[in-house]
Amino acid sequence: FLTPQELLAKGVDGYEVPVRLGGQVKPGSVQWNAKTLDLRFAITDGTGEIAVRAKGAPPQMFRDGIGVVVEGRYERSGLFQATNLLVKHSNEYHPPKAGEKPRDMYKTLIKGTGS
């Protein structure tokens, strides 16, 4: 994935192409409309910042300051239209319990928003 600074540095070459953008949710930037399932926030890497819009309910762990990766397209308007939103979870690894498939562990940790 690219950081906000890296995407911004691409200039016009960064617009309207599929990209994965990663960084932290800027504290105080989250706007959530539960009726329209419209989520808006800013991603920052400490240097660059990009406004993001995603449709659908955010992952349960989504909050200010959390690490995220969004997939989508950066529009010429300066808004990143996300089609998928992934949140960074704990770095702790726990092996699967007896009978549990590793894939089952991820279902509650990462959730896409769709569009």
Residue pairs with C-beta under 8 A, 6 or more apart in sequence:
1 19
1 20
1 21
1 22
1 69
2 10
2 19
2 20
2 21
2 22
3 21
3 22
3 23
3 45
3 47
3 48
4 21
4 23
4 43
4 44
4 45
4 47
4 48
4 49
4 50
5 45
5 47
5 48
6 48
7 14
7 19
7 21
7 48
7 50
7 74
8 14
8 48
8 50
14 74
15 73
15 74
15 75
15 76
16 73
16 74
16 75
16 76
17 73
17 74
18 71
18 72
18 73
19 71
19 72
19 73
19 74
20 69
20 70
20 71
21 43
21 50
21 52
21 69
21 70
21 71
21 72
21 74
21 80
22 43
22 67
22 68
22 69
22 70
23 43
23 44
23 45
23 50
23 67
23 68
24 43
24 44
24 45
24 65
24 66
24 67
24 68
25 41
25 42
25 43
25 62
25 63
25 64
25 65
25 66
25 68
26 41
26 42
26 43
26 44
26 49
26 64
27 64
27 65
28 64
29 40
29 41
29 42
29 64
30 39
30 40
30 41
30 62
30 63
30 64
31 38
31 39
31 40
31 41
32 38
32 39
32 40
32 58
33 39
37 55
37 56
37 57
38 53
38 55
39 53
39 54
39 55
39 56
39 58
39 85
39 113
40 51
40 52
40 53
40 54
41 51
41 52
42 49
42 50
42 51
42 52
43 49
43 50
43 52
43 68
43 70
43 80
44 50
50 74
50 78
50 80
51 78
51 79
51 80
52 70
52 79
52 80
52 82
53 79
53 80
53 81
53 82
54 70
54 72
54 82
54 83
54 85
54 113
54 115
55 113
55 114
55 115
56 112
56 113
56 114
56 115
57 113
58 85
58 113
59 85
59 86
59 87
59 110
59 111
59 113
60 108
60 111
61 87
61 89
61 109
62 68
62 85
62 87
66 87
66 88
67 87
67 88
68 85
68 86
68 87
68 88
69 85
69 86
69 88
70 80
70 82
70 84
70 85
70 86
71 82
71 83
71 84
71 85
71 86
72 80
72 81
72 82
72 83
72 84
73 80
73 81
74 80
74 81
75 81
81 115
82 113
82 115
83 113
83 114
83 115
84 112
84 113
84 114
85 111
85 112
85 113
86 110
86 112
87 109
87 110
87 111
89 109
89 110
94 105
96 102
96 104
96 105
